[in-house]
Amino acid sequence: MKDGMNTTISILVCLLFIFISCSGQRADLNYDTKVKDPAFISNHPRILFDEGHNNSHKSSGTYKPFVELIKSDGYKVVVNKGTFNTELLHNYDILVISNAKGKNKKYEPAFTEKECNDVYDWVNGGGSLLLIADHYPFGSAAQNLSEKFGVRMGEGETQDTLNYDKTSTDKAQLIFDDANKLLVESPIKKGRNSDEIVHRVISFTGQSLNAPDTNSIILKLSKYAVDIVPDSVWEKKSMIFFTTTYTRFTDPIPTLGNSQGVALEIGKGRVVILGEAAMLTAQIIEDTKFGMNFPENDNKQFTLNVLHWLSRII
């Protein structure tokens, strides 16, 4: 009887965990991902969408709106389930990586040194990379790859006491627009024509990026922006089946000169690195929308313009 009761409790605990997990953020499947003027009608650039590095965003999950949007624009998307190598990458025009994590601990490097070198060489030879890594621990996990392109990740969470969306009261929900001049003039802002000009981008809890070339910045952080970064990490068993990870964070650190988005020319190739992932998709948590589906933003066009720049049509 006692063994049966323990089994029942275990099952209930597992079901409760599954329920909590499933009731969290999810893709907004009602979001309109149609593109009015698709960029590619006859030829279809091949995109490798990474799911081989413990990525939190999947093409059939929270990044489904992103994938459906770029398919509507004429891209062909193939999912990667393994490691990167030269032979694999040469079959594709663009590599998309969103929120990769370490295998054993989330903040540990998600990529081997060989993978980083292969990706760099592929880009240098003409490939295009979209690397997305937002708040801790994703910046730490992607750091070894971003550093190949000279970009250091903040590895924490970025807040701005002035340039955030006041309707949400979340100081990590940053605004980049024409008014605050944090949406930098660039081909990605301008698009292919006047209908594709981006006037306002909102990010939803990301990290900062530091690039040596300030001319590469497309989403600039203001003088009011700060980073809150991990100071120490430890684990403690909270239940028989679960281990809770605790993280202590520092006091706010100024991020003047940093950004949340950069666009780089590397040899014959191109790279866009973004410090926030939700801005390029459409999600819901409870009844709250965040991403391209959030009111009054141009994130959908920004997403298309990023891919167009990587495709060299702008």
Buried (B, 14 or more C-beta within 10 A) or exposed (E): EEEEEEEEEEEEBEEEEEEEEEEEBBBBEEBBBEBEEEBBEEEBBEBBBBBBBBBBBBBEBBBBBBBBBBBBBBBBBEBBEEBBEEEBBEEBBBBBBBBBBBEEBBBEBBBEEEBBBBBBBBBBBBBBBBBBBBBBBBBBBBBBBBEBBBBBBBBBBBBBEEBBBEEBEBBBBBBBBEEBEBBBEBBBBBBBEEEBBBBBBBBBBBBBBBBEEEEBBBBBBBEBBBBBBBEEBEEEEEEEEEEEEEBEBEEBBEBEBBBBBBBBEBEEBBBBBBBBBBBBBBBBEEEEBBBBBBEEBBBBBBBBBBBBBBBEBB
